[in-house]
Amino acid sequence: MRRLLVFFILFSLFSCEKIVDKPKNLIEKHEMAEIIADFAIYDQTYTVKPDANMELVSRFVLKKHKIDAKTYRDSYKYYISNPEEMDDIFAEAKEIILDKDPKLEDYIEKKKKENPNLPEFLR
């Protein structure tokens, strides 16, 4: 469900013809990848503890990286309007996560084999 929501958000952003200007305080690609990796890791808190306050988790991640919400939001909007750069950021975020838990790659491959008909972005 969450992936479907992300898909629709991304779709609506891409369908807009408005070009997003580069923000003055743009987060570097590597830092953005680290933040996204942390969001993905901490997002799993919700699976383990459904009553977790995800707003606090989000604030924690941003505070850990010394980034305010507006800077993150502006940078995210900029990168999402540049698909090639965002692909690089997501690929680096994936590598960061896999470096933290190498067994995860085997799990991902197993799930891909169990669900071969899923589109790549849902795997």
Order of alpha helices (4+ residues) and beta strands (2+ residues): alpha-alpha-alpha-alpha-alpha-alpha-alpha
